């Protein structure tokens, strides 16, 4: 069963610090990975355009 709601606060209030810490860790890791992948992708595109302009 899927349950939605305030699971972050429920795990903390029930003193399930390990579960809350693991959930928050993976949430932050996912957001950071998404941010970094978009940043690297944009820099690669800019570098490729500069190289193409130098070649032309």
DSSP file (Angstrom, degrees, kcal/mol; ACC not computed):
  #  RESIDUE AA STRUCTURE BP1 BP2  ACC     N-H-->O    O-->H-N    N-H-->O    O-->H-N    TCO  KAPPA ALPHA  PHI   PSI    X-CA   Y-CA   Z-CA
    1    1 A X              0   0    0      0, 0.0     2,-0.5     0, 0.0     0, 0.0   0.000 360.0 360.0 360.0 138.3    0.0    0.0    0.0
    2    2 A X        -     0   0    0      2,-0.0     2,-0.5     0, 0.0     0, 0.0  -0.850 360.0-171.8 -97.6 128.2    1.2    3.5   -0.8
    3    3 A X        -     0   0    0     -2,-0.5     2,-0.3     2,-0.0     4,-0.1  -0.978   1.2-166.8-123.0 129.1    0.7    6.1    1.9
    4    4 A X        +     0   0    0     -2,-0.5     2,-0.4     2,-0.1    -2,-0.0  -0.701  37.3  80.1-108.9 164.7    1.4    9.7    1.4
    5    5 A X  S    S-     0   0    0     -2,-0.3     2,-1.0     0, 0.0     3,-0.3  -0.995  92.0 -20.7 143.9-148.4    1.6   12.5    3.9
    6    6 A X     >  +     0   0    0     -2,-0.4     4,-2.2     1,-0.2     3,-0.2  -0.416  67.7 149.2 -97.7  58.2    4.1   13.9    6.3
    7    7 A X  H  >  +     0   0    0     -2,-1.0     4,-2.4     1,-0.2     5,-0.2   0.826  67.6  59.4 -62.9 -33.3    6.4   10.8    6.5
    8    8 A X  H  > S+     0   0    0     -3,-0.3     4,-1.6     1,-0.2    -1,-0.2   0.938 111.1  39.9 -61.1 -45.7    9.5   12.8    7.1
    9    9 A X  H  > S+     0   0    0     -3,-0.2     4,-2.6     1,-0.2    -2,-0.2   0.840 112.9  55.6 -75.4 -32.5    8.1   14.4   10.2
   10   10 A X  H  X S+     0   0    0     -4,-2.2     4,-1.8     2,-0.2    -2,-0.2   0.912 107.4  49.1 -65.9 -41.1    6.5   11.2   11.4
   11   11 A X  H  <>S+     0   0    0     -4,-2.4     5,-2.8     1,-0.2    -1,-0.2   0.896 114.2  46.1 -66.4 -37.4    9.8    9.3   11.3
   12   12 A X  H ><5S+     0   0    0     -4,-1.6     3,-1.5    -5,-0.2    -2,-0.2   0.914 112.1  49.6 -69.4 -41.7   11.5   12.0   13.2
   13   13 A X  H 3<5S+     0   0    0     -4,-2.6    -1,-0.2     1,-0.3    -2,-0.2   0.787 109.0  52.9 -69.6 -25.2    8.8   12.3   15.8
   14   14 A X  T 3<5S-     0   0    0     -4,-1.8    -1,-0.3    -5,-0.2    -2,-0.2   0.317 117.7-114.6 -88.6   8.7    8.8    8.5   16.3
   15   15 A X  T < 5 +     0   0    0     -3,-1.5     2,-1.2     1,-0.2     3,-0.2   0.786  69.0 143.9  63.0  31.2   12.6    8.7   16.9
   16   16 A X     >< +     0   0    0     -5,-2.8     4,-2.4     1,-0.2     5,-0.2  -0.568  13.2 157.1 -93.2  68.3   13.4    6.7   13.8
   17   17 A X  H  >  +     0   0    0     -2,-1.2     4,-2.7     1,-0.2    -1,-0.2   0.843  66.1  54.5 -68.0 -34.3   16.5    8.8   13.1
   18   18 A X  H  > S+     0   0    0     -3,-0.2     4,-2.4     2,-0.2    -1,-0.2   0.934 111.8  44.1 -65.3 -44.6   18.2    6.1   11.0
   19   19 A X  H  > S+     0   0    0      2,-0.2     4,-2.4     1,-0.2    -2,-0.2   0.926 116.1  47.0 -65.3 -45.4   15.2    5.8    8.6
   20   20 A X  H  X S+     0   0    0     -4,-2.4     4,-2.5     1,-0.2     5,-0.2   0.905 112.8  50.0 -63.7 -41.1   14.8    9.6    8.4
   21   21 A X  H  X S+     0   0    0     -4,-2.7     4,-2.5    -5,-0.2    -2,-0.2   0.901 110.9  48.6 -64.3 -41.6   18.5   10.1    7.9
   22   22 A X  H  X S+     0   0    0     -4,-2.4     4,-2.4     2,-0.2     5,-0.2   0.916 112.8  48.2 -65.0 -42.9   18.6    7.5    5.1
   23   23 A X  H  X S+     0   0    0     -4,-2.4     4,-2.0     2,-0.2    -2,-0.2   0.924 114.3  45.3 -63.2 -44.8   15.6    9.1    3.4
   24   24 A X  H  X S+     0   0    0     -4,-2.5     4,-2.5     2,-0.2     5,-0.2   0.890 111.0  54.6 -67.9 -38.3   17.0   12.6    3.6
   25   25 A X  H  X S+     0   0    0     -4,-2.5     4,-2.6    -5,-0.2    -2,-0.2   0.945 111.2  43.9 -58.7 -49.6   20.4   11.4    2.4
   26   26 A X  H  X S+     0   0    0     -4,-2.4     4,-2.2     2,-0.2    -1,-0.2   0.840 112.2  53.6 -68.4 -32.2   18.9    9.8   -0.7
   27   27 A X  H  X S+     0   0    0     -4,-2.0     4,-2.1    -5,-0.2    -1,-0.2   0.941 112.8  42.9 -64.8 -47.0   16.7   12.8   -1.4
   28   28 A X  H  X S+     0   0    0     -4,-2.5     4,-2.7     1,-0.2     5,-0.2   0.895 112.9  53.4 -66.4 -40.2   19.7   15.2   -1.2
   29   29 A X  H  X S+     0   0    0     -4,-2.6     4,-2.3    -5,-0.2    -1,-0.2   0.907 109.9  48.1 -61.6 -41.9   21.8   12.8   -3.3
   30   30 A X  H  X S+     0   0    0     -4,-2.2     4,-2.2     2,-0.2    -2,-0.2   0.913 113.0  46.8 -65.2 -43.5   19.2   12.7   -6.0
   31   31 A X  H  X S+     0   0    0     -4,-2.1     4,-2.4     2,-0.2    -2,-0.2   0.918 113.6  48.7 -65.5 -43.2   18.8   16.4   -6.1
   32   32 A X  H  X S+     0   0    0     -4,-2.7     4,-2.7     2,-0.2    -2,-0.2   0.897 111.2  50.2 -64.2 -40.6   22.6   17.0   -6.2
   33   33 A X  H  X S+     0   0    0     -4,-2.3     4,-2.5    -5,-0.2    -1,-0.2   0.912 111.1  48.5 -64.5 -42.8   23.0   14.4   -9.0
   34   34 A X  H  X S+     0   0    0     -4,-2.2     4,-1.9     2,-0.2    -2,-0.2   0.927 113.2  47.8 -62.1 -45.3   20.3   16.0  -11.1
   35   35 A X  H  X S+     0   0    0     -4,-2.4     4,-2.1     1,-0.2    -2,-0.2   0.925 114.0  46.5 -61.4 -46.5   21.8   19.5  -10.6
   36   36 A X  H  X S+     0   0    0     -4,-2.7     4,-2.8     1,-0.2     5,-0.3   0.884 110.1  52.9 -66.2 -38.6   25.3   18.3  -11.4
   37   37 A X  H  X S+     0   0    0     -4,-2.5     4,-2.0     1,-0.2    -1,-0.2   0.891 111.2  46.5 -65.7 -37.6   24.2   16.4  -14.5
   38   38 A X  H  X S+     0   0    0     -4,-1.9     4,-2.0    -5,-0.2    -1,-0.2   0.879 113.3  49.9 -69.7 -37.0   22.4   19.5  -15.9
   39   39 A X  H  X S+     0   0    0     -4,-2.1     4,-2.0     2,-0.2    -2,-0.2   0.928 113.2  44.7 -66.6 -45.9   25.5   21.6  -15.1
   40   40 A X  H  X S+     0   0    0     -4,-2.8     4,-2.4     1,-0.2     5,-0.2   0.895 111.3  53.9 -67.0 -40.0   27.9   19.2  -16.8
   41   41 A X  H  X S+     0   0    0     -4,-2.0     4,-1.9    -5,-0.3    -1,-0.2   0.921 109.8  47.3 -61.4 -44.0   25.7   18.8  -19.8
   42   42 A X  H  X S+     0   0    0     -4,-2.0     4,-2.0     1,-0.2    -1,-0.2   0.888 111.9  49.8 -66.5 -39.1   25.5   22.6  -20.3
   43   43 A X  H  X S+     0   0    0     -4,-2.0     4,-2.5     2,-0.2    -1,-0.2   0.881 108.9  52.7 -67.1 -37.3   29.2   23.0  -20.0
   44   44 A X  H  X S+     0   0    0     -4,-2.4     4,-2.4     1,-0.2    -1,-0.2   0.904 109.0  50.0 -63.9 -40.8   29.8   20.2  -22.5
   45   45 A X  H  X S+     0   0    0     -4,-1.9     4,-1.9     2,-0.2    -2,-0.2   0.911 111.3  48.3 -64.0 -42.7   27.5   21.9  -25.0
   46   46 A X  H  X S+     0   0    0     -4,-2.0     4,-2.1     2,-0.2    -2,-0.2   0.912 111.8  49.4 -65.6 -42.5   29.3   25.3  -24.6
   47   47 A X  H  X S+     0   0    0     -4,-2.5     4,-2.4     1,-0.2    -2,-0.2   0.913 109.4  52.4 -63.5 -41.9   32.8   23.7  -25.0
   48   48 A X  H  X S+     0   0    0     -4,-2.4     4,-2.2     1,-0.2    -1,-0.2   0.889 108.7  49.9 -62.4 -39.4   31.6   21.9  -28.1
   49   49 A X  H  X S+     0   0    0     -4,-1.9     4,-2.1     2,-0.2    -1,-0.2   0.902 110.3  50.1 -65.9 -40.8   30.4   25.1  -29.7
   50   50 A X  H  X S+     0   0    0     -4,-2.1     4,-2.0     2,-0.2    -2,-0.2   0.916 111.6  48.2 -63.8 -42.7   33.7   26.9  -28.9
   51   51 A X  H  X S+     0   0    0     -4,-2.4     4,-2.0     1,-0.2    -1,-0.2   0.904 110.8  51.5 -64.4 -40.5   35.6   24.0  -30.5
   52   52 A X  H  X S+     0   0    0     -4,-2.2     4,-1.9     1,-0.2    -1,-0.2   0.874 109.2  50.2 -65.0 -36.9   33.4   24.1  -33.5
   53   53 A X  H  < S+     0   0    0     -4,-2.1    -1,-0.2     2,-0.2    -2,-0.2   0.868 110.0  50.4 -68.9 -36.0   33.9   27.9  -33.9
   54   54 A X  H  < S+     0   0    0     -4,-2.0    -2,-0.2     1,-0.2    -1,-0.2   0.871 111.4  48.4 -68.4 -36.3   37.7   27.4  -33.7
   55   55 A X  H  <        0   0    0     -4,-2.0    -2,-0.2     1,-0.2    -1,-0.2   0.887 360.0 360.0 -70.3 -39.0   37.6   24.7  -36.4
   56   56 A X     <        0   0    0     -4,-1.9    -1,-0.2    -5,-0.2    -2,-0.2   0.476 360.0 360.0 -76.1 360.0   35.4   26.8  -38.7
